[in-house]
Amino acid sequence: MDKAVKEKEIESSRTDWPSVNTKAAPLVKALIDDAEALRVDVSQGSLGECRIDCGVRATGGLEAGRRMAEICLAGLGRVTLETTNPELSWPFMVTVHTSQPVLACLGSQYAGWSLSVEENGKKYSVLGSGPARAMGSSEKLFDELGYHDEAASAVLVLEADRPPPKTLVQQVADACKLPPNRLTFIYAPTSSLAGNVQIAARCLEVALHKAHELHFPLDHIVDGIATAPLPPPAPDFVAAMGRTNDAIIYGGRAQLYVSGDAKAAKVLAENLPSLKSKDYGKPFADIFAAVKGDFYAIDRMLFSPAKVTVTALKTGESFEAGHIDTAVLSRSFA
């Protein structure tokens, strides 16, 4: 088949993808309705936006983080807290599954919307994730996906230690072409219980992002499931960021089900694990310190699960690569 014709067919099929913001709306309402039980604080910002604090002033908790993760996935995936062998040092796991892995993980969950404003002399920089990206972000990824969302409201999830300032709220509203009172911002710092869970729940998303970096055809990824150990939170931002990254890089496991050629599936499996990165081998906080806090100096190939299985649906063959590194996990989580 001609490549241009094939790409056009893919783009056409993606117009049938559901609205990620519409799908997420019932989950946002449920989070608001259960705010007291979940120990989250709901308030209205100065522009009328809805703000849901899941871990800054609010206590939040594991369930708040689990729900944040499902909202990030636009209601297209399930996030569960489970246990493996209770004799292991870190037996509790975050497991993610979605039958719409490309849309849920890359079209919604991925923290790809870079936002930065200055208000009252203070700079506020954050990466936005969740459904609102598909409405307001200018990321090239959405051109590749052939997808843009339209909905009556939008929700953005922020890994932040304070609520978004008015200037940023207006920036997001303008980008989404919505009045601010149709926006919801859900936020929690990495050091919180909720933030800890929602970041570990990106174990499948990083596998999708790595596959994209490796130029594997996204339309060949049919289904996916992944799991990562639930890391203990840390009050220090760098330590907390390190633990959540290590949970995936050294403890994450993903399985992708792909169409197409089995040889391509084998190549993907061989190159997908984090150990293929030149920066692999030390706790993430140590790697971060070695580059003097320059996140972009870290090899982007590091951000992927520790162990992967890729199953070629056409032949039934499965290809496995990588391994769980309990030694590094123990150093990181101690």
N, C-alpha and C positions, 0 to 999 in steps of 0.2 A: 504494500500500500504506500502511496506517495506520502512523504512525511507531512507536507502542508495539509493534505486532506485529513490525515490522521489527527493532527493537532486541532483542526477545525471541528472534527467530530467530538474530540474531548471537550473543547470549549463549549460546544453546543450542549453536551450532556451536563455540564456544570451549571448551566442556567436552571437546571432542575434541582440543584441543591437548595435545602430549606434556608429560611432566614435565621441566622444564628442568634440575633438579638430577640426575635420573636420566640424562638425555642427556649432561650434562657429566662425570659420574663417570668414564667411560673415559679422557677427556682428562686429568683430574686424576691418575689412576693412571699414565698415560704420562709426565706431567711428573715425577712422583716417580721412576719407573723410570729416566728419562733424566737425573736430577738432575746427576750428575757430568759428563756430556757437555755439558750445558747451563749448567754453572757456577752452579747454584742450590743453596741450602742447605735441607734438609728437617729439621725438628726437631719435638719434641712440647712443647706448652706445659704450664704447671702444672696445667691442668684436663683435660689429655689431648687437647686440640685439636691438629690437624696444622697446622704453620706452614711455609709455603714462601716463603723470602726470594729474590726474583728481582733484587734490586739495591741492598740496603742494605749489609749486610756481604758478601753474595755479589756476584760480578762480573756474573753474568747475561749478557745479550747480546741481539742482534736476534731470534734464534730463540725465546728465552724470552719476549720481548715478544709475538711473533707467536702463541705458544701461549696466553699470558695472554688475548689478544684473542679467540681462538676459544673459550676457556673462558667469557669474559664473554658471548659469543653463545650459550652453552649447547650448543655442538656443532651448532648449527643453521645455521652460516654458515662460509664459507671465507675465510681471510685469507692473502694472498700478498704477497711482496716482489718487485717487478718493476722493470723499467727502461723508460723512454721513450727519447727522442732523447738519446744520450750526449753530444751537443754542448751540451745545455742545462746551466745552472748547477746545477740540482737534479733530476737525471734519475731518481733512485730513488724508487719509489712504494710506498705501502701500498694494496692493493686489497681491498675487502670485498664479498662477495656473499652473500645469503641468500634462499631462497625462502619464508622465514617472517619477513619484515621486521618486522612489528609485535611478534610474540612475542620474536624474537631480540634486537631492538634496544631496544624499550621495555619488554618484559616481563622482560628479563634484563640487557642490557648497560648501559643508562642508569644513571648514578651518581646515583640518587635517594633512597637510604636515608641520611638524616642521623643520624650517631651521635656522641655526645659523653659522655665520662665524666671523672671526676677521680680519680686514684689516686696516693697518696703526694705529694699537693700539686701534681701535674703534670696539666694538662688534655690530653686526647687527643680531638681532633675530626677526623672523617673522613667522607667520603661513600663509602658502600658500593655496589658494582656487582656484577653477576653474578647467578647463579641463586638464591642465598639470599634475595634481595629478594622473590622471588615467594612465599616461605614466611613471612618474618618482618616485612617492612616494612608499615607502615600507610598507605603512599602512596595517595591517592585514585585515582591512575592505575589501580591494580589493580581498583578497583570499576568504572571505566569499561571496562576490558578484559574484565571478567567472568571473571577468571582468578585462581586461587590454587593454588599447587603443594603437593603432599604427596609426600615421598620419605623414604627411610631415612637419607639424609645430605644435607648441603648445603655449598656452596662460596661464599665471599664474596671479592671482589677489592677491595683497598684501594690507593689512591694515597697511600702513607705512607712516612715515613723511619724508622719503627721498628715492631716487631711490636705487635699489639693487646695492651693490658694485660688482666689477668685479669678486671677488672670489665666490660670491654667484651665479652669472650668470653662471659661469663655472660649479659650482656644479650642478645646475639644468640641464644644457646642458648635462653633463655626465650622470646624472640619466635618462634623457629622451632619451639618445642616439641620440641627434640631435646637429648639429653645432649651436653655439650661435646666428647666424644670422637667424635662423628659430624660434627663441623664441620672444614672446611679453610679457612684464611685464606691467600690469596696476596697478596703485597704488594711494591711497588717504588716508589721516589720518582720524580717527574717527571723529575729530572735524570739518571736512569739510562738505559742503553740500552734495557732492557726496558720501563721506564715510558714512555719516549719513543715506542716503537712502539705500545704498547697504547692510548695516548691518541690518536695520529694515526689509529688504526684505528677511531675513532668517527666517521669521515667520513660513513658512511651513517646512523648513529644520530642525528646532529644534524639530518639532513634529515627523518627521521621525527618527531623532537621538534618541529621547526619546523612541519611539516605539522599536528601536533597543536595547536600554539599558534595556528595559523591556522584551526582548527576544520574542517579537511578530514576527511571520514569515514575513519577508520582502516581500516575493513573494505573500503574501495575500493582500498587499496594492496596490490597482488597480488605484486609482486616488486621487487627493488631491487639496485643495484650502485653503488659509489662508490669513489673513489680520492683520495689526497692525497699530496703529496711527503713523503718521509721527512726530517724536520727534524734538523739536527745537535743533539745534546744540549748542554746548558749546565749548569755546576756550580751556578749560582745559581738558586734556586727560581723567582723571578719571571721571569727570562730564559727558563728552561726552559718554564714555563707559557705564556709569551708565544709562543715558537716553535711549540709543539704546537697552540695555538689558531690561530696565523697559518697554519699548514699547511692547515687546513680553511677558515678564513674567507677567505683570499686565494688558496689554491691547490687547494682541494678541488673535485671535480666529482662530481655524483651523477645517476643516472638512475632514475626511479621509473616503474613500469608500473601504470597504474590502470584500474579499471573505472568505470562510471558515465558521466556526461555529459562530452563533450569540452570544453564551455565551462568546466566546473569545473576540468578539468585545465589549461586555459590560464590561468585565474586563479591556480591553485596555482603554476604555473611562474613567473608574473610576480612573485609575492610571496615566493617561497622563497629567492632568493639573499641573501647577507649584505649586499650593497650597498643593500638596502632599509632598513637600519638607520641611524639618525641618528649612531651612533658609528663608522660605517665610514670607513676611510681612513688610519688610522695603525696602526703595529704594536701588538699587543695589550698589550705591556708598557708602552707609553706611555699607552694608554687606562687601564690599571690604575693607573698612577701619578697620572693626572689626577683620578681619583675617590678618591685617598688610600687605595687598597687595599680599598675597599668593593666587593667583587665584585657585590653585588646592586644597586649604583648603575649598573651597565652595562646598556644596553638589551638585553633578552633576545633581541630580533630579530636581534642581531649573530651569534648562534651558529647558523650555517648554512653550507652550502657556498658557494663563490664562484660556481660555475656549475652550472646544473641543466638537465636535460631531463626533461620529463614526457610520457610516451606514453600516449595514450588507446586502450586495447585495443579499444574498441567501434568506433572509426572508423579506427584506424591512424594518426591524426595525432600529431605530436610537437611540443611547444612548448618553446622554449629561451630562457633568460634568464641574465643575469649574465656575468661574465668573470673570467679568471684575472689577478691583479694581480702580475706578476713583480717590479715595482719595490718594492712593500711587502715581498714575500717576501725579496728580496735585502737590504733593510735589516734585516729581522728575523734572517735566518740568518747574516749576515756575522760 
